[in-house]
Amino acid sequence: MAIVITTYRRCDDVITCINSCLAQDLACEILVFDDASDDGTAERIRKAFPGVRLFASSERKGLIVNRNRGFREASAPIVISIDDDAYFSRPDIVSGVTRTLKSDPRIGAVAIPYIEPLSRQSHSSRTGPFYGRAGQDLRTYVGCAHAVRRQVALQLGGYREFFVHQHEERDLCLRMRAAGWRIVYGDTGPIVHMASPNRERDRMMYYGGRNQILFETLNAPFPDLVWRVGAASLGFLRYRFAWTTLALKMRAIGAGLVQSARHWRLRRPVTHKLYREYRKLQSHGAIAWDGPIPPPCHETAPQQRSTVPE
């Protein structure tokens, strides 16, 4: 197993994340991609974790570029991705993901259960909690808590880097399903996603709207494409509506249409049957949680593991 963490200016958070990775009961290769942080992140990781493979950029490359590099640099057949502001709550989560993948060779990715404390929820989790069952087929996984077969990701070309930020997982998951792979919900304890307040919210909103349109353009069959682009645009305008964000949203929609025209040659629509099946599936999300926040697993099981992968 390999665990890939991409980080930017969240030094304390990523230290907690790495410690929880080292406390897993299955030895893992750990790769950390520091995206040109200016808060001493790389120096602190290098000093505290000499066994971790650290890749420090001198200029920002972005989340998608670094995750794709993680697929290429990892030597293990399975790559787990966890956000820098998240951590493993139990030491057996990685081994549980391994069991799920071994249970069916058609599984290409596992959506790992995760929680977001009420005071630290991301916008995507505020519309309602996720209710899923182990082994359930899902539409997509979320970036902060998932595992992917490395060879599957490489064969499909990884994430499309022109998405820049937002919806790249959704795009890769649909391409996985088109290639015959399953995306299933895992049967493990949760990852805790603390949803750092240090988030570029305008950037996330802009690319969220832009990429909804781009995703449909690249993947939806005719005539669904026409109404899906319209529905995505309208839904984006209505989502958490505020006059102060209207101009930003309009720019995002315009950018989505421009990018759709620019990348039209890459359009590979899935079949109507697959698209209908995909639309019926549930998306990955944070599970309902109103109890105490589980501590990082290294605080309850402090024995650290080697970073030699299995």
Secondary structure, DSSP 4 states (H G I P E B T S, - for coil): -EEEEEESS-HHHHHHHHHHHHT-SS--EEEEEE-S-SSSHHHHHHHH-TTSEEEE-SS---HHHHHHHHHHH--SSEEEEE-TTEEESSTTHHHHHHHHHHH-TTEEEEE--EE--GGG--GGGTT--B---TT-BBS---TTEEEEEHHHHHHTTSS-GGG-SSSHHHHHHHHHHHTT-EEEE--SPPEEE---S---HHHHHHHHHHHHHHHHHHHPPTTHHHHHHHHHHHHHHHTT--GGGHHHHHHHHHHHHHHHHHTGGG--PPPHHHHHHHHHSBPP-PBP--SPPPPPHHHHS--PPPS---
